């Protein structure tokens, strides 16, 4: 992961974190999903996505969990990165 990619993810996270608590709750995730994709998530969809990202089961998505979810596996394993 390049320094620029880390900066971009960090900036995105801070922009999503409306209450500036360093963690994303379901409402923040739901809002950004709509703003980015133009689609409202059902509660079931939201819970499925949230459960996959919230690795430690804390009920909030912290920065490190967000970074893991944001990184595209193909991008990380590209010939240039390797």
N, C-alpha and C positions, 0 to 999 in steps of 0.2 A: 504494500500500500504506500503510495507516495504521500509526501507532506501535503500537497495540494488536495488530494482526496480526503485526507484527514481533516483539513481545514474546512472543506466543503460540507462534510458530514456534520462537523461540529456546528457550523453556521446554521445548517438545516435544523438540527436538534434544538438549538436555542430559539429559532424562529417558531418552532412547534410548541415549545414549552411555555404556554401562555402564562402560567402562574409563577414561572421562574424558580420552581422547587428542585430542578435538576432531574426530574422524572416525568414521564408521560403517563397520564391516566387514560382511561377508555374514551372519554369525551374529546380529549386532545387528539387522540389517534383517529377517532371518527371524523373530526373536523378536517384534519389534514388529508384524510383519504378522499373526502368529498371535494376539497379544494383542488387536489391534484388530479383525481380521476373523474370528478363530476358525477359520482355515484354515491348514494347513501347506502351504508352498510346496514344489513339487518342485524339484530342483536346476536343471532347465531353466528353470522359471518364475523362480526366484531370479536366475539368471544373466541372463535377458532384462531383468528389471526393473533389476538392478544396472548392467548395461551402458548402459542408457538414462539413468540418473541420474549415473553416474560419467563426467562429460563429459570430464575431462582424462585419463582412462585410468590414474589413479594406483593403482587397486586399492582405494581407500577413497573414501567419500562425505564430502566436507568440508561445512562449514556452508553455504557459498554454493551448492553443488550441491543441497543439501537444500532450501534456500529456493526455488530455481527449480522443483524437483520438487513442492514443496508448494503453490505458488501455482496457483490454478485460473484458467485463461485466461478463462473467462466472467466470473469475479469481477473480474478485472483490467480487463476491457473493458466493464464495466457502465456504464450511463448515469451513475450517481452518481460513479463513479471518473473518467470522462472529463470 
